[in-house]
C-alpha cells in the first residue's frame, strides 16, 4: 500500500483552497498515522465508535470530521471531539447537537446533509424542505450551519452525478446569498465528492472532498 504516492497523485488534482478529508473507515492507526505524517490533518470517520477508538491514538494536529450517519443517542460521545459534523439530517439530531454543545460549553460546526436524488436508501433533507429546516435550526443555540453535504448515487452515469452536484451548488449559493436572514448560518463549505467522483465535484464547486479508497489502495 503506497499511501504517500497515492496522496501525491491526489494532491496534484485538488486546488489549494479545497480541503481533503481522508476517510479512515476500517483503517488501522498505523495507516492513518502515515496520512497525518504526510501532512493531511483532516480525517473523516463514518462511525462514532471508530472515531472514539482512534481519537487518542493518532498523533498530530488532527481535525476529526464525522461524515457518516449520526444517531441522536451517540452525539454526546463525540461532541467534544469533532471539528465538523457533515451529516446533520434531521431537526431531532440538530437539537441534540445543540443541547450537548451547551452542556460542554462549546460551539459546534455542522453541515446539513441534502438528499438531492431523493434516494430512499440515503439520509438527508430534501431540496424543497431546506428553507423551513434552516429556520427551525436557527432557533437553536451553540451550533453554526457552515454549509451543505451530499452523497451522489452509486451509478456510472457521470452526467447524472454532475447534475446532482450542480443542484447542490445552486442551493448552496442561494442560501449563502441570503444568509444574513439567519442567526447561525455562515456558509463556507460544500462537501461533495468521493474517490470515484471527486473530480466532477470539484468542477461543480465543491471545496471539501472525502477520499478513502483512493488513498488506501
C-alpha positions as CSV (number, residue, x, y, z in Angstrom):
1,X,0.0,0.0,0.0
2,X,1.7,3.2,-1.2
3,X,-0.2,5.8,0.8
4,X,2.2,8.6,0.2
5,X,2.4,8.0,-3.6
6,X,-1.4,8.0,-3.7
7,X,-1.6,11.2,-1.8
8,X,1.0,12.8,-4.1
9,X,-1.3,12.0,-7.1
10,X,-4.5,13.1,-5.4
11,X,-3.0,16.4,-4.2
12,X,-1.9,17.3,-7.7
13,X,-5.6,17.2,-8.8
14,X,-7.0,19.3,-5.9
15,X,-6.8,23.1,-5.8
16,X,-5.0,24.5,-2.8
17,X,-8.3,26.1,-1.4
18,X,-10.0,22.7,-1.3
19,X,-10.0,20.6,1.9
20,X,-9.1,17.0,1.5
21,X,-10.7,14.8,4.2
22,X,-9.0,11.4,4.4
23,X,-11.7,8.9,5.1
24,X,-10.3,6.5,7.7
25,X,-13.2,3.9,8.0
26,X,-11.8,0.4,8.7
27,X,-8.2,1.7,8.6
28,X,-5.6,0.9,11.2
29,X,-4.0,3.6,13.4
30,X,-0.7,2.9,11.6
31,X,-2.2,3.6,8.2
32,X,-3.9,6.8,9.4
33,X,-0.6,8.0,11.0
34,X,1.1,7.8,7.7
35,X,-1.6,10.1,6.2
36,X,-1.1,12.6,9.1
37,X,2.7,12.4,8.9
38,X,2.3,13.2,5.2
39,X,0.6,16.5,6.2
40,X,-3.1,15.7,6.0
41,X,-4.8,17.0,9.1
42,X,-8.5,16.4,8.2
43,X,-9.7,12.9,9.0
44,X,-13.2,11.6,8.4
45,X,-14.9,8.8,10.2
46,X,-18.2,7.2,9.4
47,X,-18.8,5.5,12.7
48,X,-18.8,7.0,16.2
49,X,-17.2,4.0,17.8
50,X,-14.2,4.1,15.4
51,X,-13.7,7.8,15.9
52,X,-13.6,7.3,19.7
53,X,-11.2,4.4,19.4
54,X,-8.8,6.3,17.1
55,X,-9.1,9.8,18.7
56,X,-6.3,9.5,21.2
57,X,-4.1,7.1,19.2
58,X,-3.4,9.2,16.2
59,X,-0.6,11.7,16.9
60,X,-0.6,15.2,15.4
61,X,-2.6,18.3,14.9
62,X,-5.6,16.4,13.6
63,X,-9.2,17.7,12.9
64,X,-11.8,14.9,13.0
65,X,-14.9,15.0,10.8
66,X,-17.9,12.9,11.4
67,X,-19.1,12.1,7.9
68,X,-21.4,9.1,8.4
69,X,-25.0,8.9,9.8
70,X,-25.1,10.1,13.4
71,X,-27.6,8.7,15.8
72,X,-29.0,11.1,18.3
73,X,-28.1,8.9,21.3
74,X,-24.4,8.9,20.2
75,X,-23.9,12.7,19.9
76,X,-22.7,13.0,23.5
77,X,-19.8,10.7,22.8
78,X,-18.2,12.8,20.0
79,X,-19.4,16.3,20.6
80,X,-16.1,17.5,22.1
81,X,-14.0,15.6,19.6
82,X,-15.2,16.7,16.2
83,X,-14.1,19.7,14.1
84,X,-17.1,19.4,11.8
85,X,-20.2,17.2,11.6
86,X,-21.1,16.7,7.9
87,X,-24.3,14.6,8.3
88,X,-27.0,16.6,10.1
89,X,-30.1,15.2,8.5
90,X,-33.0,15.9,11.0
91,X,-34.2,18.6,13.4
92,X,-34.0,16.0,16.2
93,X,-30.3,15.5,15.6
94,X,-29.7,19.2,15.4
95,X,-31.4,19.8,18.7
96,X,-29.3,17.1,20.4
97,X,-26.1,18.6,19.0
98,X,-27.2,22.0,20.3
99,X,-28.1,20.6,23.7
100,X,-24.8,18.7,24.1
101,X,-22.8,21.6,22.9
102,X,-24.4,23.8,25.6
103,X,-23.6,21.2,28.2
104,X,-20.0,21.2,27.1
105,X,-19.8,24.9,26.7
106,X,-18.6,24.6,23.1
107,X,-19.8,25.8,19.7
108,X,-20.3,23.0,17.1
109,X,-20.0,23.5,13.3
110,X,-22.3,21.4,11.2
111,X,-23.2,20.7,7.6
112,X,-26.7,19.8,6.5
113,X,-26.9,16.6,4.5
114,X,-29.1,17.0,1.5
115,X,-30.6,14.1,-0.3
116,X,-30.6,15.7,-3.8
117,X,-31.5,12.4,-5.6
118,X,-34.3,11.5,-3.1
119,X,-32.9,8.0,-2.8
120,X,-34.8,6.1,-0.1
121,X,-31.6,4.3,0.9
122,X,-29.8,7.6,1.7
123,X,-30.3,10.0,4.6
124,X,-30.7,13.8,4.1
125,X,-33.1,16.7,3.8
126,X,-34.9,17.1,0.5
127,X,-34.2,20.2,-1.5
128,X,-37.7,21.6,-1.1
129,X,-37.6,21.3,2.7
130,X,-34.3,23.1,3.3
131,X,-35.7,26.6,3.9
132,X,-38.1,25.5,6.7
133,X,-35.3,23.3,8.1
134,X,-32.9,26.3,8.3
135,X,-35.5,28.5,10.0
136,X,-36.1,25.7,12.6
137,X,-32.4,25.2,13.2
138,X,-32.0,29.0,13.6
139,X,-33.7,28.8,16.9
140,X,-31.0,26.5,18.3
141,X,-28.0,27.7,20.3
142,X,-24.3,26.7,20.2
143,X,-24.4,25.4,16.6
144,X,-23.4,27.0,13.3
145,X,-24.5,25.8,9.9
146,X,-21.3,26.0,7.9
147,X,-22.6,24.5,4.6
148,X,-24.1,21.5,2.8
149,X,-23.1,17.9,2.1
150,X,-24.4,15.3,-0.2
151,X,-23.6,11.8,-1.4
152,X,-24.0,11.0,-5.1
153,X,-25.8,7.8,-6.0
154,X,-23.7,4.8,-6.8
155,X,-24.1,4.9,-10.5
156,X,-21.7,5.1,-13.5
157,X,-23.6,7.9,-15.3
158,X,-21.2,10.8,-14.6
159,X,-23.5,13.4,-16.1
160,X,-26.3,12.4,-13.7
161,X,-23.9,12.7,-10.9
162,X,-22.8,16.1,-12.2
163,X,-26.4,17.2,-12.3
164,X,-26.8,16.3,-8.6
165,X,-23.6,18.2,-7.6
166,X,-24.7,21.2,-9.7
167,X,-28.1,21.3,-8.0
168,X,-26.5,21.3,-4.6
169,X,-24.1,24.1,-5.6
170,X,-27.1,26.2,-6.8
171,X,-28.8,25.6,-3.4
172,X,-25.5,26.5,-1.5
173,X,-25.2,29.8,-3.5
174,X,-28.9,30.6,-2.9
175,X,-28.6,30.1,0.9
176,X,-25.2,32.0,1.0
177,X,-26.8,35.0,-0.8
178,X,-29.3,35.4,2.0
179,X,-27.5,34.0,5.0
180,X,-27.9,37.4,6.8
181,X,-31.5,36.4,7.3
182,X,-30.4,33.7,9.8
183,X,-28.6,34.0,13.1
184,X,-26.5,30.9,12.9
185,X,-25.9,30.3,9.2
186,X,-22.4,31.0,7.8
187,X,-22.0,29.2,4.5
188,X,-18.3,28.2,4.0
189,X,-18.2,24.6,3.0
190,X,-19.7,22.5,0.2
191,X,-18.8,18.9,0.9
192,X,-19.3,16.7,-2.1
193,X,-17.2,14.2,-4.0
194,X,-15.6,10.9,-3.0
195,X,-12.9,8.7,-4.7
196,X,-14.9,7.9,-7.8
197,X,-16.5,11.3,-8.4
198,X,-14.4,14.0,-6.7
199,X,-13.1,15.4,-10.0
200,X,-16.6,16.1,-11.1
201,X,-17.5,17.5,-7.7
202,X,-14.5,19.9,-7.9
203,X,-15.7,21.0,-11.4
204,X,-19.1,21.8,-9.9
205,X,-17.8,23.9,-7.0
206,X,-17.0,21.5,-4.1
207,X,-14.5,22.7,-1.6
208,X,-14.4,19.6,0.6
209,X,-13.7,16.2,-0.9
210,X,-13.9,13.0,1.1
211,X,-11.5,10.3,-0.2
212,X,-10.7,7.0,1.4
213,X,-10.2,4.2,-1.1
214,X,-8.2,6.4,-3.4
215,X,-5.6,6.9,-0.6
216,X,-5.6,3.4,1.0
217,X,-5.0,1.2,-2.1
